[in-house]
Amino acid sequence: MGMNGEIWQRRHVDHSIRDDQDDIRHLEYIRFNPVRTHIVQTPESFNFSSVFPGFTLDPAPQGLKPDA
């Protein structure tokens, strides 16, 4: 295509989760993103969130990671 550079923008923050509390803090930040952006009033009312009532994950694709 004649491109000669990066496709993806570099992330402005690169952070490794340090412990359980750090993990919880980041998960809560993500969970409340739709509330902060005024899309919904509560995280549970955002249809595309894992806290939405009735949300279920699709089964994991086969062959990506062996069963432990």
C-alpha positions as CSV (number, residue, x, y, z in Angstrom):
1,M,0.0,0.0,0.0
2,G,3.0,2.2,-0.1
3,M,3.0,2.9,3.7
4,N,6.2,3.1,5.5
5,G,5.5,3.8,9.2
6,E,3.5,2.8,12.2
7,I,-0.2,1.9,11.9
8,W,-1.2,2.2,15.5
9,Q,-0.7,5.3,17.7
10,R,1.6,4.7,20.6
11,R,-0.2,4.5,24.0
12,H,0.3,7.5,26.2
13,V,0.5,5.3,29.3
14,D,2.2,1.9,29.6
15,H,1.4,0.4,33.0
16,S,1.8,-3.1,34.4
17,I,-0.6,-4.1,37.1
18,R,1.3,-4.2,40.4
19,D,-1.0,-6.0,42.8
20,D,-4.6,-6.9,43.5
21,Q,-5.5,-3.4,44.6
22,D,-4.0,-1.9,41.5
23,D,-6.0,-4.4,39.4
24,I,-9.3,-3.5,41.1
25,R,-8.6,0.2,40.7
26,H,-8.1,-0.2,36.9
27,L,-11.1,-2.4,36.6
28,E,-13.3,0.2,38.4
29,Y,-11.9,2.9,36.2
30,I,-12.9,1.0,33.1
31,R,-16.2,0.0,34.6
32,F,-17.1,3.7,35.2
33,N,-16.0,5.0,31.8
34,P,-19.5,5.1,30.4
35,V,-20.7,7.0,33.5
36,R,-17.9,9.5,33.3
37,T,-18.7,10.2,29.6
38,H,-22.4,10.6,30.4
39,I,-23.5,7.7,28.2
40,V,-25.3,6.1,31.1
41,Q,-26.0,6.9,34.8
42,T,-24.8,3.6,36.3
43,P,-22.3,1.1,35.0
44,E,-25.0,-1.6,35.2
45,S,-27.1,0.2,32.6
46,F,-24.4,0.1,29.9
47,N,-25.3,-2.8,27.6
48,F,-21.8,-3.6,26.6
49,S,-20.4,-4.0,30.1
50,S,-19.8,-7.2,32.0
51,V,-21.8,-5.7,34.9
52,F,-24.9,-5.4,32.6
53,P,-27.6,-7.8,33.9
54,G,-27.7,-10.9,31.7
55,F,-24.2,-10.3,30.2
56,T,-22.4,-13.5,29.3
57,L,-19.1,-14.1,27.7
58,D,-18.8,-15.9,24.4
59,P,-17.0,-19.2,24.7
60,A,-13.2,-19.0,24.2
61,P,-12.1,-19.9,20.7
62,Q,-10.6,-23.3,20.4
63,G,-6.8,-23.7,19.9
64,L,-5.7,-20.4,21.3
65,K,-4.4,-21.7,24.6
66,P,-4.3,-25.2,25.9
67,D,-6.5,-26.2,28.8
68,A,-4.6,-26.2,32.1
